[in-house]
Amino acid sequence: MANFSVVRALALSCHPLPSVAVTALSAGLAALAGLPLSTGALVTAAVFTGQLSIGWSNDYLDAERDRAVGRTNKPLAAGVVAPQVAGLAALVALALTIAVSVVLGWPGGAAALVIVACGWLYNLGLKGTVFSWLPYAIAFGMLPAAATMAATPPRWPPVWALAAGALLGVAAHLANVLPDLRTDAATGVRGLPHRLGANVTALTGAGVLLATSAVILFGPAGDPGLWRWAGFVIALLIAGTAAAIAYRDPSSRLFFLATILIAVLNLVFFALAGTGL
């Protein structure tokens, strides 16, 4: 039972929802890039282990702050597992990310390592600065690059794909931080959303989400077609509803869930439109 408790605590401490969502996006992008199954699996594994390392290192580094503000939903802050366990797990996951990236090879493996490096830089201090959005923008912008750079021959993704990824990263950052603005501020964290305030962050996040969908709609060459228009309209409705809820109740997690949903729907409708990377 003790071992099960540790495993469960680590599963909750890796930030499971965003970790799974980002991994799923990477798998979808690998498919859109036309990668062989084995190469796509390596890209997905590199992103997944990287996300695990980012999530565990985040909870390890924030354990004292989380405990100070009574965040009992965090296993480390609640004392369910020692912070050192999560710290060790983060290092093991990071080592696995490096190993898989080496197997993946240059330059796809390097792109995967850039993604995980951004997450670690955020955790190690950028989260408390006005540049807190930057690691998210770079990491999400590099997600399509990790797929296309792993192709044979390697290639950069279209500019619109890089831009859409970067915008999605900024939106994800704003939506993820929004519910925790007060507790973060109480422990001295002053990232961009904390400086903007809750209402401005909610409205800005919705605007950036819609900009992401607009880039996906109009960025690729040719007629957007029915599927991409459908994705944009649905994204508009979800983002508007989620922003209204977040504006009234910044502590709600619905805006963050809506961001993940829009990202997945954009990918699905883009794939249905038959457009590749």
N, C-alpha and C positions, 0 to 999 in steps of 0.2 A: 504493500500500500504506500509505503514511503516513496518508493521509486516512481509509482504512478503519480503521486502528488508533485514530484519534481518535474516529471514529463509534462503534466498538465500545466504547471506554472510556467514552464518554458514555452509551451504552445501559446499561452495567453500573453507572454511577454515579448513575443516576436512581432507583435502588431499584426495578427493573422489576416485581418480583412485587407488592409493595403498590400501586405506581402503577397497574398493570393491574387489580388486584382492586378498588380503590376506584373506578376509572373504570367497570368493569363493574357495580358496585353502583349507581352513579349512573345508568347507562343503564337498568338494571332498574327503579329507582325512578321514572324519567321515564315508563317504560311503564306502571307501576302507577298513576301519577298521571293517565294518560290524555292526555299531552301530544301535540300534533301532531308528526310525524316531524321537521320542521325545528326546532321548539323543543327537542325532546328532544336533537337533535344538538348544538345550541348549549350546552345544559346539560352534556352529556357532554364537549364540547370544552373548556369552561371548567374543569371538574373535572380533565380530563386534563392540560392545560397547567399548571394549578396544581400538580398532583402532580409534574410534571417539575421545576418551579421549586423545590419543596420538597426533592425528592431531590438535585438538583444543589447547591443552597445548603447542604444538610446535609453533603455530602462536601467541599465547598469550605471550610466553616468548621471541619470536623473533620480536615482533611488532616494537620496537624502532630501532633495527638493519635493519629490512626491510624498515622502513620509511627513514632511513639515506641513503640507497643506491637507493631509488626511485623505490622500487618494487611495482608498482601500480597494479599488478595482484593479490596482496594479499589484501583482503578486509579490514583487520585491518590496514595495512600500508596506504591504500588509504583513510582511515577515514570513510568507509561505515558503520562500526559498531565499537562500543567501545571495546577495548581489554578486559575489564572486563566482557563483555557478553560472549566472547569466553572462558575466564577463568572459569566462572561459568558453562558454558556448559561442559567444560572438567571435572569439579568436579562431575557434575550430571552423566555424562557418566561413570566416574570411579566408582561412587557409584552403578550404575546399573551393571557394570562388576562384582563387588564384590558380589552383591546380586545373580546374575545368577550363579556365580561360587560356591557360598554356596549351592544353589539348586542342582547344578550339583554334588556336593559332592567330597569327597576325593577319589583318588588323581587327578582326572581329572580337578576339579576346581582349584586345586593348580597349575597345569601345565598352565592353562589359565591365572592365575594371574602372573606367572613368565613371560609370554609373555608381558603382559601390563607393568609390572615393568621394564622390559628392555627398553621399549620405553620411559618411563618417565625418567629413568636414563640417557638415551641418550640426551633427551631434557634438562635435568637439568645440563648438563656439560660435559658428556663424548664425545659429538659431537666435542668438541674443543681440543681433546687429540689424541695421537697416538693410543689409544684404541677405537677410534670411531667405528670401525668395530665390536667390541666384542658384544655390545647389539643386533645388527642385527643377528650375528651368533647364539647367544643363543636363541633369540626369534624365529627365523625361524627353528632352530633345534628342538625347543619344539613344533612346530605346529603338527607334527605327534604324538608326545607324548600326547598332549592334547586330541587327538582322542582315542588312544589306552588305555590311563590311565582311560578314562571314560567308558571303556568296562567292562563287567562282565564275568570273573574276570578281574581286571586291569592288564595290562601288558606293559612293555616297548616295543617300536617299535624296529624293527631290527636296528642294528648298522648302516647299510648302509643308512637307512632312516634318522636317526639323522644326519649323515654326509652330505647327500645330502641337507637336510634342512639348515644346518649351512653354507654350501658353497653357496647355493642360497641367503642366507641372506647377506653374504659378497659381492656377486655380485650386489645385489640390492642396498646396501649402496654405492658402488663405482659408479654405474650408476645414482643413485638419486642425488648424490652430484656433479658429474662431471659438469653439466651445470652451477652450481652456485659457482664454485671455486673462481672466481675473486671477486664477491660481498661478499662472505663469508670472504675471506682474508682481504677485505677492512674493515670489522667490527671485525677483530681479531679472527675469527674462524680458528683453525689450526688442523683439523682432519687428519687422515692418508692420504686421497686423496689429501689434500692440500700440504702435505709434499712430496708426490710422484710426483705431477705435472700432468697436463692434459693428456699428451700422455701416460705416464706410467700407469695412472689410467685406461685409455681406454683399453690398451692392457691387463692389469691385470684383469680387469673386464671380458673381453672376455674369457680369460684363465680359470677363476674361473667358468664361466657359462658352458664351455665345460667340466670342471671337474665334475660339478654337473650332467650333462647329462651322463657322463661316469659312475659315481657311480650308477645312476639309471639303466643304461644298464647292467652293469656287477655285481652289488651288490647282487640282489636276486639270490637264488639258481636256477639251471637249465638253459636250453637254453634260451637266450634272446628272440628269436623268431622274426618274421617279424615286429610286431608292435613296439617293443622297439627299434629295429634297425632303423625303419623309423623315430621314434622320435629323435633319436640321430643325424641322417643325417640332418634332417630339422633344429635341433638346431644348428648344425655346420654351415649350410648355413646362418641362421639368425644372429647368433653371429658374424660370420666373416664379413658380410655386415654391421651390426650395428657398429662394432668396427672400420671399415674403415671410416665410416661416422663420428664417434665420434673423431677419430684421426685427421681428417681434420677440423672438426667443433665441438669443445668440448661443445659449448653452445646448441647444438641440443639435444632435448628430445627423439630422436628416440632410443638411446641406452637404456634408461630406459624403454621405451615402448617395446623394443625387449626383455628385461629381463622378463617383465611380460608375454609376449606372450610365451616365451620359457618355463616358469614355468607352464603355463596353458597347453601347448601342451605336456609337459612331463607327467603331471598328466593324461591327456586324453589318450595318447598312452599307458601309464602304465595300466590304467583301461581296455583298449581294449585288452591288453595282458592277462587279466584274473588273474593278480597277486594281492593279497591283502596284507594288512599290518599285 
